[in-house]
């Protein structure tokens, strides 16, 4: 099976990008690859979190394609898109990274977005899993016109504000023209008590994951060090279970045992 898509969404500071990076590392450890990492947050930090370089973004490509669409050239626009998109794709061991950049601009990008929509659908089919680090909401998924999300991970801190944000994300998912097959609530940076915040109201989700606070992860983020294969030994078992909840069928086909 190929082409599964995971989307992580949560309010700023919930640890969404860090958790995206940890899921990517877990997938690679488990032999589930290749993985496509998509940074769909305009405040793009997934590359930094993964410790990789990034250059041009899809937003840059959109500008170039917008200019090319206004000119008559001998090179088909689809071929230009292929060439330029290859320049934005950062290739790493076991995964590739695509950075979206800002979602819109001052020009009309209907034609360009149509080309991107088709290309991203084809690109996704080349990977076992695509992991999308979304902005605080889910509007970017709609702007990308992704028709289906296999698993939506709603990342929330164990606070009333964090959990309320997760409920809003769940409601927003219902309002978008994007089919979400499965929802997982990931309560992140859980304290030693492991207790839910008072008056906890769980958003609609098929599964619940608890991710403990991890001192190593905190220090890496504070010091600007990447989430590599050795990061977060405290949180790693919980991230492994979360990853299994997101892509159980791929874990089975990869022969990963509990």
Backbone as a ProteinNet text record, in pm:
[ID]
protein_1_A
[PRIMARY]
XXXXXXXXXXXXXXXXXXXXXXXXXXXXXXXXXXXXXXXXXXXXXXXXXXXXXXXXXXXXXXXXXXXXXXXXXXXXXXXXXXXXXXXXXXXXXXXXXXXXXXXXXXXXXXXXXXXXXXXXXXXXXXXXXXXXXXXXXXXXXXXXXXXXXXXXXXXXXXXXXXXXXXXXXXXXXXXXXXXXXXXXXXXXXXXXXXXXXXXXXXXXXXXXXXXXXXXXXXXXXXXXXXXXXXXXXXXXXXXXXXXXXXXXXXXXXXXXXX
[TERTIARY]
85.8	0	88.9	47.4	127.4	35.8	95.7	22.9	-60.8	-39.4	-115.3	-73.3	-170.4	-141.5	-181.7	-85.8	-110.5	-99.5	-193.2	-189.4	-191.6	-97.4	-91.8	-129.6	-223.2	-267.7	-281.5	-255.6	-266.6	-229.2	-263.3	-232.9	-83.1	-38.5	102.7	154.1	268.9	328.2	286	198.5	151.7	255	357.6	458	428.3	343.3	298.9	415.6	503.9	615.5	714.5	743.6	834.1	776.5	647.2	583.6	582.3	564.8	574.3	711.1	815.3	951.6	973.4	919.4	936.7	863.2	745.3	671.5	749.9	807.9	889.1	1006.4	1075.6	1188.1	1141.2	1024.7	972.7	937.7	878.2	846.5	973.4	1079.3	1204.9	1265.5	1259.8	1311.7	1237.8	1109.6	1025.5	1031.2	1109	1120.7	1009.7	927.5	820.4	877.7	912.2	971	957	969.5	1007.4	892.4	930.7	835.1	849.4	736.9	737.4	694	781.6	749.7	709.7	592.4	542.7	524.5	597.9	581.9	479.6	356	246.7	216.2	307	291.4	367.7	301.3	372.7	494.6	489.1	605.7	687.7	751.6	811.4	931.9	920.9	1031.2	1057.3	985.9	1004.8	1145.4	1198.5	1334.4	1434.7	1421.6	1510.6	1496.9	1374	1350.1	1410.1	1405.1	1462.9	1613.6	1665.9	1808.8	1851.2	1764.3	1798.7	1789	1856.1	1854	1731.2	1679	1570.2	1593.9	1558.9	1579.8	1448.4	1418.7	1296.6	1173.9	1063	937.2	836	724.3	616.4	562.8	563.7	519.3	610	741.8	834.1	802.6	777.2	745.5	616.6	518.6	391.4	413.5	501.6	531.1	594	689.2	756.7	658.3	572.2	475.2	372.8	336.5	242.9	297.2	427	491.2	501.8	535.6	549.8	417.1	306.9	174.7	135	195.1	162.2	247.6	345.7	435.8	413.8	445.8	440.6	581.4	596.1	725.8	708.2	819.8	816.6	811.4	847.2	849.4	711.2	647.4	515.7	522.2	413.7	411.1	424.8	369.7	380.4	525.4	604.5	746	823	787.1	849.5	820.4	694.9	657.5	737.7	752.1	830.5	973.1	1032.2	1171.2	1186.2	1096.7	1109.6	1071.4	971.4	933.7	1046.2	1119.6	1234.3	1337.3	1345.3	1440.6	1396.5	1266.3	1217.4	1217.5	1228.6	1222.3	1360.3	1370.9	1497.4	1504	1604.8	1617.3	1711.5	1661.8	1739.4	1733.5	1802.6	1803.7	1669	1591.1	1463.5	1344.7	1368.8	1256.7	1295.6	1194	1209.9	1127	1166.5	1098.1	1051.8	926	867.1	814	859.9	817.5	722.2	603.2	500.6	521.3	559.9	569.7	433.8	422.6	295.7	187.2	63.7	-41.5	-90.6	-88.4	-144.3	-52.5	-86.7	-11.5	-102.2	-46.9	-131.1	-187.6	-131.4	-177.3	-283.1	-342.3	-435.1	-355.4	-371.2	-293	-381.4	-498.1	-590	-525.6	-463	-400.6	-286	-200.8	-84.9	-129.9	-229.4	-277.8	-334.3	-395.2	-446.1	-333.9	-222.6	-107.2	-47.5	-34.8	21.2	-65.7	-195.9	-290.6	-269.5	-258.5	-240.1	-104.4	-0.4	134.1	146.9	92.7	103.9	30.6	-79.7	-151.9	-66.7	0	87.6	210.4	265.4	384.8	357.7	242.9	207.2	206.6	168.8	160.9	297	404.2	539.5	595.3	518.9	569.3	477.8	537.7	457.7	367.4	422	345.9	386.1	288.3	313	269.8	360.8	332.8	326.1	209.2	188.7	183.5	278.3	279.8	200.2	75.1	-16.4	6.8	-55.4	-60.2	-156.6	-182	-264.9	-404.3	-456.6	-583.9	-562.8	-666.1	-653.8	-685	-693	-732.8	-636.2	-507.9	-410.1	-444.7	-498.3	-538	-644	-736.1	-840.7	-782.4	-687.9	-627.6	-545.5	-486.8	-415.3	-512.9	-638.7	-746.7	-710.2	-652.8	-633.9	-771.5	-804.1	-937.8	-955.3	-847	-857.5	-736.7	-762.5	-658.3	-682.3	-583.7	-603.8	-613	-523.8	-530	-502	-591.7	-571.4	-529.6	-410.6	-362.6	-384.3	-472.2	-499.5	-408.7	-308.4	-208.5	-252.7	-255.1	-301.5	-222.9	-189.7	-135.5	-249.6	-213.8	-312.9	-361.1	-420	-473	-611.4	-695	-825.9	-815.6	-718.2	-702	-657.1	-561.7	-512.2	-620.5	-699.6	-805.2	-919.8	-947.3	-1049	-1004.8	-875.2	-822.9	-839.9	-817.4	-835	-980	-1072.7	-1214.6	-1247.9	-1188.3	-1211.9	-1156	-1040.1	-980.9	-1072.7	-1129.6	-1221.6	-1344.1	-1398.3	-1513.8	-1476.3	-1355.8	-1310.1	-1294.1	-1243	-1227.3	-1361.7	-1465.7	-1599.4	-1651.5	-1602.3	-1655.4	-1580.4	-1465.8	-1384.3	-1419	-1395.3	-1421.5	-1307.9	-1266.1	-1158	-1209.6	-1204.2	-1250	-1141.4	-1174.1	-1081.5	-1126.5	-1043.4	-1081.2	-1070.7	-971.5	-945.6	-889.5	-930.7	-881.3	-816.1	-703.2	-632	-603.3	-640	-605.6	-475.4	-374.3	-244.8	-228.6	-241.5	-221.6	-71.8	-11	134.7	191.3	317.9	392.9	320.4	269.6	193	284.7	238.3	315.1	319.7	394	412.7	284.2	183.5	60	-18	-4.5	-76.8	-226.5	-271.3	-414.8	-464.1	-585.9	-647.5	-679.8	-678.4	-715.6	-862	-896.7	-1036.4	-1132.5	-1255	-1359	-1314.5	-1240.6	-1191	-1306.9	-1312.3	-1410.2	-1334.2	-1341	-1263.5	-1327.5	-1249	-1304.1	-1327.8	-1410.2	-1442.1	-1315.4	-1279.5	-1158.7	-1173.2	-1113.6	-1118.6	-1014.3	-911.6	-804.6	-745.2	-682.2	-622.3	-480.9	-384.7	-244.7	-192.5	-110	-51.4	98.3	147.7	290.1	351	438.6	492.7	591.5	605.7	708.9	844.9	931.7	1063.6	1169.8	1256.2	1358.2	1454.4	1488.2	1579.3	1517.5	1390.7	1322	1320.1	1288.5	1285	1420.5	1528.1	1661.6	1701.3	1667.4	1698.8	1627.5	1499.8	1424.6	1480.9	1515	1567	1702.3	1781.9	1917.3	1925.8	1812	1812.2	1876.4	1879.6	1934.9	1823.1	1852.4	1746.3	1692.6	1574.5	1515.8	1570.5	1675.7	1735.4	1687	1750.1	1706.9	1726.1	1805.7	1836.1	1760.1	1677.1	1609.9	1492.8	1470.4	1347.6	1325.8	1419.6	1402.5	1284.5	1251.7	1136.7	1005.3	992.3	867.7	858.9	969	972.7	871.7	856.8	757.1	615.2	580.7	448.2	434.4	541.2	538.3	527.5	591.9	579.6	434.7	369.2	229.9	141.3	168.5	92.8	108.8	230.2	256	182.6	179.8	108.3	-42	-95.3	-236.4	-266.7	-168.5	-190	-181.5	-88.5	-67.6	-55.7	-157.1	-146.7	-121.8	-180.7	-165.2	-21.7	47.6	187.4	277.9	246.2	324.8	314.9	195.7	176	254.1	246.3	315.2	465.9	515.3	658.8	708.5	615.2	653.9	699.8	650.4	691.6	606.1	667.4	594.5	586.9	494.5	482.8	594.6
-119.5	0	123.9	227.1	348.7	468.4	584.5	707.9	749.4	690.7	734.8	875.2	953.2	1091.4	1116.7	1165.2	1207.7	1358.7	1424.5	1568.5	1599.2	1680	1719.9	1866	1894.3	2031.5	2058.5	2181.3	2220.5	2366.4	2424.9	2566.6	2586.3	2709.8	2740.6	2705.7	2639.6	2603.6	2467.5	2399	2268.3	2158.4	2186.9	2086.2	2010	2066.4	2001.1	1969.8	2067.3	2046.1	1945.3	1955.4	1859.5	1719	1705.6	1574.2	1522	1611.2	1569.7	1509.4	1576.3	1526.8	1392.8	1376.2	1250.2	1135.8	1163.6	1060.6	1019.6	1117.1	1085.7	996.3	1031.6	949	809	798.5	668.6	583.8	644.5	571.1	513.3	593.3	546.2	433.9	446.9	340.9	210.1	219.7	101.7	41.9	102.8	51.6	95.5	191	245	364.9	345	449.7	413.1	512.2	650.6	734	842.9	934.3	1071.2	1134.4	1272.3	1361.6	1450.6	1548.1	1678.7	1730	1853.9	1957.6	2066.3	2176.2	2272.8	2265	2348.2	2463.5	2493	2606.1	2724.2	2839	2955	2994.2	2969.8	2990	2861.7	2836	2705.6	2677.5	2573.3	2535.5	2385	2308.8	2164	2126.5	2195.9	2166.9	2186.6	2297.9	2325	2216.7	2175.3	2073.5	1939.4	1908.2	1783	1793.2	1914.8	1933.8	1926.1	1973.4	1970.6	2111.6	2131.2	2259.3	2266.7	2385.5	2405.6	2535.9	2537.3	2656	2710.9	2685.6	2736.8	2666.7	2738.2	2684.5	2675.9	2609.8	2603.8	2744.2	2832.5	2970.3	3040.2	3015.1	3071.8	3016.8	2886	2822	2878.7	2905.3	2960.7	3096.3	3177.1	3307	3290	3197.2	3174.9	3121.9	3030.7	2975	3079.5	3166.6	3273.2	3364.3	3395.1	3477.8	3402.3	3271.6	3192.2	3175.6	3169.5	3150.8	3269.2	3385.8	3505.3	3518.9	3428.2	3437.5	3320.1	3342.5	3236.3	3178.4	3050.9	2984.6	2851.6	2796.5	2667.8	2552.3	2579.3	2473.5	2464.4	2347.6	2333.5	2368.6	2430.4	2471.1	2351.1	2236.6	2118.1	2074.7	2089.4	2051.8	2149.8	2276.8	2375.3	2342.6	2306	2272.1	2152.3	2050.4	1933.6	1973.7	2056.5	2097.3	2178.9	2274.8	2363.8	2294.8	2205.6	2134.9	2044.2	1985.9	1903.3	1985.1	2114.7	2201.2	2231	2223.1	2253.3	2130.7	2011.3	1887.4	1857.4	1857.3	1829.1	1679.9	1613.4	1469.2	1434.3	1353.4	1307.3	1155.2	1096.2	951.1	900.7	836.6	779.6	872.1	1002.7	1095	1214.2	1275.4	1400.3	1507.4	1631.7	1744.4	1843.6	1884.1	1985.1	2096.9	2220	2334.5	2420.6	2445.5	2515.7	2666.5	2728.3	2873.2	2936.5	3065.4	3134.8	3076.8	3071	3005.7	3084.6	3215.2	3297.2	3414.9	3490.3	3608.4	3709.6	3822.4	3927	3893.3	3792	3759.3	3648.9	3623.8	3511.6	3386.1	3282.1	3161	3041.8	3065.1	2954.5	2851.2	2898.3	2806.2	2730.4	2803.8	2742.5	2643	2681.4	2590.9	2462.6	2474.4	2355.4	2259.8	2314.3	2230.7	2167.9	2247.8	2197	2087.5	2108.3	2011.2	1874.7	1874.9	1749.3	1687.1	1771.4	1719.9	1662.5	1730	1682	1549.7	1533.4	1406.3	1293.7	1322.2	1221.9	1197.8	1304.6	1292.3	1207.1	1227.8	1153.9	1003.2	960.7	817.8	750.4	829.1	772.6	743	773.8	758.6	668.1	594.7	510.9	597.9	708.1	799.6	942.5	1030.5	1174.5	1233.3	1304.9	1367.6	1518.1	1577.6	1720.3	1792.8	1882.4	1968.3	2093.6	2100.4	2208.4	2334	2442.9	2563.3	2539.4	2641.7	2623.4	2571.8	2606.7	2552	2442.3	2419.4	2318.7	2375.7	2509.4	2569.6	2535	2514.2	2486.2	2357.1	2260.2	2135.8	2163.3	2253.5	2288.4	2363.7	2455.6	2531	2440.8	2336	2239	2146.7	2155.9	2070.7	1923.5	1883	1740.5	1680.7	1575.8	1520.2	1433.2	1369.4	1277.2	1288.5	1275.5	1263.9	1131.8	1043.6	913.3	926.5	1006.5	1029.5	1175.2	1237.8	1372.1	1359.6	1410.3	1410.5	1550.1	1559.7	1687.2	1695.5	1783.3	1794.5	1901.7	1866	1960.7	1940.7	2051.8	2043	2012.7	1962.5	1921	2041.1	2137	2257.5	2284	2360.5	2394.2	2461.2	2553.5	2623.3	2525.1	2438.2	2342.5	2247.9	2198.1	2103.3	2171.7	2298.3	2373.4	2394.8	2418.4	2435.1	2306.5	2192.1	2063.5	2043.9	2086.1	2073.2	2162.2	2281.1	2369.7	2309.1	2245.7	2182	2071.2	1994.2	1886.5	1943.8	2053.7	2115.8	2173.6	2232.5	2287.9	2177.7	2062.7	1949.9	1908.6	1917.5	1881.5	1979.6	2102.9	2206.5	2214.6	2147.3	2157.2	2046.1	2070.9	1967.1	1865.3	1816.2	1718.9	1601.5	1483.4	1365.4	1318	1311	1262.4	1122.7	1023	885	851	909.5	871.8	992.2	1008.6	1118.9	1063	1120.8	1082.4	1209	1209.5	1320.2	1285.8	1368.7	1349.7	1455.2	1413.9	1505.7	1510.1	1624.1	1636	1700.9	1668.4	1724.9	1701.1	1578.9	1543.7	1540.5	1599.8	1603.5	1469.2	1461.5	1333.3	1274.5	1358	1305.5	1222.7	1258.6	1186.9	1209.3	1306.2	1329.8	1428.2	1407.7	1501.4	1631	1739	1867.3	1863	1934.8	1935	1976.4	1923.3	1954.5	1920.1	1810.8	1767.2	1727.8	1790.1	1753.5	1707.1	1578.7	1520.2	1549.5	1601.8	1618.9	1483.3	1481.3	1356.4	1296.1	1175.7	1108.7	959.1	882.7	736.9	682.6	761.8	712.9	829.1	795.5	893.8	849.5	941.8	911.8	1011	961	1043.5	1054	1174.9	1195.4	1266.3	1199.8	1262.1	1374.1	1463.5	1566.8	1498.9	1547.7	1487.4	1596.2	1582.3	1683.4	1698.2	1587.1	1593	1672.4	1648.3	1723.9	1872.2	1903.3	2044.4	2110.8	2044.7	2104.1	2119.9	2021.6	2032.9	2152.3	2169.4	2282.7	2414.9	2420.3	2544.2	2582.2	2481.4	2505.3	2504.3	2479.5	2478.7	2355.9	2244.7	2120.2	2037.1	1962	1891.1	1769.6	1727.2	1601.1	1493.4	1424.9	1320.3	1183.3	1078.1	942	906.2	986.5	954.2	1042.1	1129.7	1227.5	1166.4	1216.3	1190	1047.6	991.8	853.4	837.6	940.4	932.1	927.3	1013.7	1021.8	917.6	854.5	768.2	652.8	579.6	471.5	521.6	638.6	694.9	738.7	793.7	834	711.3	601.6	478.7	429.8	435.6	393.2	487	617.7	714	684.6	657	627.3	501.4	402.5	278.7	305.9	393.3	429.3	499.1	572.9	648.9	561.2	466	383.9	236.4	178.7	38.7	-57.9	-32.6	-124.6	-128	-13	-10.4	-76.9	-63.3	-132.5	-283.4	-329.9	-473.1	-520.9	-445.1	-489.3	-480.8	-390.9	-379.3	-484.4	-558.8	-663.7	-612.2	-495.7	-436.7	-497.3	-558.5	-620.6	-525.8	-552.7	-471	-499.3
0	0	0	-73	-78.9	-82.9	-57	-70.6	47.4	166.3	283.1	323	369.8	408.1	552.7	632.4	769.9	774.7	841	858.2	1007.3	1053.3	1193.1	1204.4	1293.6	1313.6	1462.4	1502.3	1641.7	1655.5	1768.8	1787.6	1802.6	1780.9	1795.4	1934.5	1940.4	2068.5	2120.9	2048.6	2095.2	2073.2	1993	1962.7	1835.4	1750.4	1627.4	1534.1	1511.5	1419.9	1476	1605.3	1669.1	1661	1685.1	1678.9	1534.8	1437.1	1296.6	1268	1315.7	1293.7	1362.4	1483.4	1555.2	1486.3	1430.7	1356.7	1232.4	1163	1045.3	1083.3	1192.7	1238.4	1277.5	1339.5	1379.6	1258.1	1157	1035	972.7	968.8	910.3	993.6	1126.2	1213.3	1191.6	1159.7	1145.4	1005.2	917.9	782.4	690.3	734.1	649.2	574.4	450.3	368.7	221.3	132.8	156.6	212.9	278.7	339.8	272.8	246	198.3	313.1	355.4	459.2	391.1	426.1	366.5	477	467.1	562.1	504.1	553.3	502.2	595.9	687.8	778.3	719.1	695.3	640.3	723.9	855.2	941.4	939	825.1	797	886.3	969.8	1058.6	1058.4	974.7	975.6	929.5	830.1	783.6	897.2	968.6	1081.4	1188	1214.8	1317	1277	1147.7	1098.5	1074.8	1077.9	1057.4	912.4	821.6	679.3	621.8	510.2	441.4	351.8	333.4	236.9	163.2	38.5	-42.4	-92.5	-220.1	-280.7	-222.3	-221.2	-171.1	-284.8	-258	-356.6	-385	-284.6	-307.4	-409.2	-399.4	-498.4	-637.1	-642.4	-769.4	-827	-740.2	-785.7	-852.7	-794	-853.9	-992.7	-1001.4	-1130	-1234.4	-1192.7	-1286.6	-1326.8	-1233.2	-1265.6	-1373.6	-1367	-1468.8	-1600.8	-1591.7	-1714	-1786.7	-1708.6	-1769.7	-1856.6	-1829.9	-1905.9	-2031.6	-2048.3	-2162.1	-2257.6	-2380.9	-2481.4	-2495	-2462.5	-2472.2	-2544.7	-2592.7	-2660	-2559.8	-2434	-2332.6	-2268.4	-2272.2	-2207.8	-2060.1	-2009.8	-1869.8	-1776.4	-1815.8	-1731.8	-1715.9	-1824.2	-1816.7	-1729.3	-1737.6	-1649.7	-1503.6	-1476.6	-1340.1	-1290.4	-1373.4	-1335	-1297.2	-1379.9	-1358.2	-1230.5	-1211.2	-1096.7	-965.6	-972.7	-851.3	-803.8	-898.1	-861.4	-784.4	-813.1	-743.1	-600.2	-574.1	-439.3	-348.9	-406.5	-330	-272.7	-140.1	-71.5	-42.9	-95.9	-81.9	33.4	126.6	241.1	246.5	340.8	353.4	405	319.4	358.7	344.8	330.1	316.5	230.5	172	98.6	167.7	151.7	215.7	111.3	123.6	37.3	126.4	102.7	183.2	101.9	157	81.3	78.6	190.8	195	213.9	182	204.5	113.7	159.9	82.7	-37	-28.8	-136.5	-165.7	-268.3	-303.9	-368.4	-418	-475.4	-612.2	-680.6	-815.2	-811.1	-927.1	-941	-976.4	-894.6	-914.6	-949.6	-1005.6	-1034.1	-1126.3	-1233	-1327.9	-1261.5	-1189.4	-1125	-1018.3	-939.8	-835.2	-894.9	-1011.8	-1078.2	-1115.6	-1164.8	-1197.8	-1072.3	-968	-842.2	-783	-790.6	-736.6	-801.3	-932.8	-1004.6	-972.9	-967.2	-943.7	-803.4	-703.8	-566.5	-547.5	-619.2	-612.5	-670.1	-782.6	-842.7	-755.1	-697.6	-614.7	-491.8	-430.9	-310.7	-334.3	-453.9	-484.3	-486.1	-489.8	-493.4	-354.6	-249.8	-113.1	-32.4	59.7	148.9	234.9	287.3	372.7	340.6	336.3	331.3	464.8	530.7	659.7	638.7	661.8	639.4	773	794.1	912.1	876.2	922.6	883.7	966.8	922.5	1003.5	1119	1199.4	1318.7	1285	1168.6	1125.8	1023.6	941	835.6	697.9	688.9	562.8	450.7	485.4	381.4	308.3	382.1	316.5	210.6	242.6	147.2	28.3	54.8	-54.6	-146	-88.3	-170.7	-242.7	-203.7	-256.5	-248.9	-135.9	-110.8	-84.3	-154.9	-144.6	-21.9	22.8	135.2	226.7	356.1	456.9	528.5	526.2	589.8	741.4	801.5	946	976.9	1050	1102.2	1248.2	1280.8	1418.1	1475.1	1575	1641	1763.3	1757.1	1863	1961.5	2089.9	2191.4	2319.6	2384.8	2519.9	2616.5	2732.5	2831.3	2912.9	2843.1	2905.7	2846.9	2916.2	2858.7	2723	2707.5	2579.6	2471.5	2504.4	2407.1	2359.9	2452.3	2416.3	2342.5	2378.8	2305.3	2160.4	2140.2	2004.2	1924.1	1989.3	1920.6	1879.3	1964.3	1928.1	1808.8	1803.4	1689	1560.5	1571.1	1453.5	1402.2	1495	1456.1	1384.4	1435	1370.8	1234.9	1226.5	1099.8	996.1	1039.2	946.9	888.5	969.6	921.6	816.8	822.3	732.6	600.2	588.7	467.8	368.9	241.3	140.4	133	247.9	258.2	340.2	284.5	357.2	453.2	581.5	683.9	726.1	698.3	727.1	875.4	943.9	1083.2	1157.8	1282.9	1365.9	1491.3	1524.7	1646.7	1726.3	1852.2	1941	2011.5	1993.2	2058.3	2166.1	2291.8	2404.1	2430.8	2404.6	2400.1	2527	2554.8	2668.1	2800.3	2816.7	2936.1	3058	3169.1	3292.2	3362.4	3474.5	3544.2	3600.8	3630.4	3688.5	3587.7	3458.5	3354.3	3357.9	3438.5	3454.2	3348.6	3303.9	3211.1	3282	3205.4	3262.2	3307.9	3413.3	3459.3	3347.9	3353.4	3255.4	3112.7	3102.4	2972.5	2882.3	2766.2	2663.4	2541.4	2513.8	2405.8	2270.5	2174.3	2039.6	1975.2	1874.1	1806.2	1746.9	1794.4	1747.4	1768	1677.5	1688.5	1785.5	1814.1	1901.7	1979.8	2091.6	2181	2213.3	2201.2	2230.7	2334.1	2425.6	2530.8	2506.5	2488.5	2462.7	2583.2	2658.8	2780.3	2749.7	2845.7	2837.2	2832.1	2745	2725.6	2738.5	2837.7	2864.1	2746.6	2682.8	2568.4	2454.1	2427.7	2321.8	2355.6	2481.7	2524	2500.7	2541.9	2528.5	2382.3	2301.5	2159.1	2096	2129.1	2075.5	2126.4	2255	2313.9	2255.5	2220.6	2170.6	2018.2	1951.4	1806	1744.9	1819.5	1766.2	1704.7	1600.7	1528.4	1602.3	1559.1	1603.5	1510.9	1557.6	1476	1523.3	1474.9	1506.6	1653.1	1725.7	1865.2	1964	1915.5	2001.4	2076.8	2198.8	2271.1	2316.5	2392.7	2437.8	2533.3	2608.5	2699.7	2623.6	2523.1	2447.3	2336.9	2301.2	2183.4	2186.6	2300.1	2298.7	2269.1	2323.3	2297.7	2152.2	2095.3	1954.4	1864.6	1904.4	1827.2	1826.7	1942.4	1948.9	1868.3	1875.2	1795.5	1647	1603.9	1463.7	1421.7	1509.8	1479.8	1465.8	1548.8	1538.9	1406.6	1355.8	1232.4	1108.2	1105.9	985.3	1023.4	1085.7	1129.8	1015.9	898.7	787.5	736	740.5	695	797.5	924.8	1027	1006.5	974.9	954.6	832	722.2	600.7	614.8	703.2	726.3	825.5	886.9	980.7	1113.8	1154.8	1282.2	1392.7	1489.7	1599.8	1717.4	1806.5	1926.8	2024.3
[MASK]
++++++++++++++++++++++++++++++++++++++++++++++++++++++++++++++++++++++++++++++++++++++++++++++++++++++++++++++++++++++++++++++++++++++++++++++++++++++++++++++++++++++++++++++++++++++++++++++++++++++++++++++++++++++++++++++++++++++++++++++++++++++++++++++++++

